[in-house]
């Protein structure tokens, strides 16, 4: 596969988000290959999420690039997302399966101050 045809799944998240933790657990348990971006550490990612989520920083926001198509979802149901990935981007299903119950990033932390 070339770089243009290689599918990519990006999960935009923030620490302490229970919906992000749930999505991460489902993706990891099913061996889905994805990349996480913390919107509190990446201002460009936060701006992207706001454009997709009607001006809000709602997470998880998911971007799936498969072929020439790019699709976005805000807080998708994990099982539904698995169905989409298995159908549209099966190359992302070959990763290692992980059953770790919780990560440090799943715990709440204060939001960093905004700079203008």
HELIX and SHEET records of a PDB file:
HELIX    1   1 UNK A   18  UNK A   29  1                                  12    
HELIX    2   2 UNK A   43  UNK A   52  1                                  10    
HELIX    3   3 UNK A   78  UNK A   88  1                                  11    
HELIX    4   4 UNK A   90  UNK A   93  5                                   4    
HELIX    5   5 UNK A  104  UNK A  106  5                                   3    
SHEET    1   A 4 UNK A  35  UNK A  38  0                                        
SHEET    2   A 4 UNK A   8  UNK A  13  1                                        
SHEET    3   A 4 UNK A  61  UNK A  66 -1                                        
SHEET    4   A 4 UNK A  69  UNK A  74 -1                                        
END                                                                             
